[in-house]
Amino acid sequence: MLIFSGKRICILAISVCLIGIPLAQPATASVISTEQAIELDERQSRIDNISEIFARDAVHNTLVRFGVEPADAVARVDALTNAELLTLEQQLQSLPAGGTGIVEVVGIVAIVLIILELLHITNFFAEF
């Protein structure tokens, strides 16, 4: 009786394996060129750089304020083409790191007021 049970289990296991063979997907692999490998590496590097920028607190808070989940933004970055990634990375690098500070704003306003005063458009400094 014990032997009969062992045969049944063996037949059942073999049957399951034979039924499952057509369901297995064959593995496919191919050789890629050096240029393709470099492009893949550059793409991953760009995605990593953009993900690091999205991980910053200021960017994270801004995304949340605009109603975008940071995880969704990273998923969208992963779906971009190489040209779109390059454009996005260039735009992010061209942005000022800290924005316009108060010193720059005061300086620009002072220069504008001096130019307007020299052109006799305003009489701002006569009041002082």
C-alpha positions as CSV (number, residue, x, y, z in Angstrom):
1,M,0.0,0.0,0.0
2,L,2.9,2.3,0.8
3,I,4.5,1.5,-2.5
4,F,1.3,2.2,-4.4
5,S,1.0,5.7,-2.8
6,G,4.6,6.5,-3.8
7,K,3.9,5.5,-7.4
8,R,0.8,7.8,-7.4
9,I,2.8,10.7,-6.1
10,C,5.5,10.1,-8.7
11,I,3.0,9.9,-11.6
12,L,1.3,13.0,-10.3
13,A,4.6,14.9,-10.1
14,I,5.6,13.8,-13.6
15,S,2.2,14.8,-15.0
16,V,2.4,18.2,-13.5
17,C,5.9,18.7,-14.9
18,L,4.8,17.6,-18.4
19,I,1.7,19.8,-18.4
20,G,3.8,22.8,-17.2
21,I,6.5,22.5,-19.9
22,P,4.6,24.4,-22.6
23,L,3.9,27.2,-20.2
24,A,7.6,27.8,-19.6
25,Q,9.0,30.8,-21.7
26,P,12.3,30.3,-23.4
27,A,15.0,32.7,-22.3
28,T,16.2,34.9,-25.1
29,A,19.5,36.8,-25.1
30,S,21.4,38.6,-27.7
31,V,24.7,40.4,-28.0
32,I,24.5,44.2,-27.9
33,S,26.9,46.7,-29.4
34,T,29.2,48.9,-27.4
35,E,27.1,52.0,-28.5
36,Q,24.0,50.4,-27.1
37,A,25.7,49.5,-23.9
38,I,26.9,53.1,-23.5
39,E,23.4,54.5,-24.3
40,L,21.9,52.2,-21.7
41,D,24.5,53.3,-19.1
42,E,24.0,57.0,-19.9
43,R,20.2,56.6,-19.7
44,Q,20.5,55.0,-16.3
45,S,22.9,57.7,-15.2
46,R,20.4,60.4,-16.3
47,I,17.6,58.7,-14.5
48,D,19.7,58.4,-11.4
49,N,20.6,62.2,-11.5
50,I,16.9,63.2,-12.0
51,S,15.8,60.8,-9.2
52,E,18.4,62.5,-6.9
53,I,17.0,65.9,-7.7
54,F,13.4,64.6,-7.0
55,A,14.6,63.2,-3.7
56,R,15.6,66.7,-2.4
57,D,13.2,68.1,0.2
58,A,12.4,71.3,-1.7
59,V,11.6,69.5,-4.9
60,H,9.7,66.8,-3.0
61,N,7.6,69.5,-1.2
62,T,7.0,71.3,-4.5
63,L,5.8,68.2,-6.2
64,V,3.4,67.4,-3.4
65,R,2.2,71.0,-3.4
66,F,1.3,70.6,-7.1
67,G,-0.5,67.3,-6.4
68,V,2.1,65.0,-7.9
69,E,3.3,62.0,-5.9
70,P,7.1,61.8,-6.1
71,A,6.9,58.1,-6.8
72,D,4.7,58.8,-9.8
73,A,7.2,61.4,-11.0
74,V,10.0,58.9,-10.9
75,A,7.9,56.4,-12.7
76,R,7.2,59.0,-15.4
77,V,10.9,59.7,-15.7
78,D,11.6,56.0,-16.2
79,A,9.1,56.0,-19.1
80,L,10.8,58.9,-21.0
81,T,12.7,58.4,-24.2
82,N,16.4,59.1,-24.3
83,A,15.9,62.5,-26.0
84,E,13.3,63.5,-23.4
85,L,15.6,62.5,-20.6
86,L,18.4,64.6,-22.1
87,T,16.1,67.6,-22.5
88,L,14.8,67.3,-18.9
89,E,18.3,66.9,-17.5
90,Q,19.5,70.0,-19.4
91,Q,16.6,72.0,-18.1
92,L,17.1,70.9,-14.5
93,Q,20.8,71.8,-14.7
94,S,20.1,75.2,-16.2
95,L,17.8,76.2,-13.3
96,P,19.3,78.3,-10.6
97,A,20.3,76.3,-7.6
98,G,18.9,78.5,-4.9
99,G,16.6,80.7,-7.0
100,T,16.8,84.5,-6.9
101,G,17.9,85.8,-3.5
102,I,16.8,88.9,-1.8
103,V,20.2,90.6,-2.4
104,E,19.8,90.2,-6.2
105,V,16.3,91.5,-6.1
106,V,17.3,94.6,-4.1
107,G,20.3,95.2,-6.4
108,I,18.1,95.0,-9.6
109,V,15.5,97.4,-8.1
110,A,18.3,99.8,-7.1
111,I,19.8,99.7,-10.6
112,V,16.4,100.3,-12.2
113,L,15.7,103.2,-9.9
114,I,19.1,104.8,-10.6
115,I,18.6,104.5,-14.4
116,L,15.1,106.0,-14.1
117,E,16.5,108.8,-12.0
118,L,19.3,109.5,-14.5
119,L,16.8,109.6,-17.4
120,H,14.6,112.1,-15.3
121,I,11.6,109.8,-15.6
122,T,11.2,109.6,-11.8
123,N,12.2,111.9,-9.0
124,F,12.6,109.1,-6.4
125,F,15.9,110.3,-4.8
126,A,14.8,113.9,-4.3
127,E,12.5,112.8,-1.5
128,F,15.4,111.7,0.7
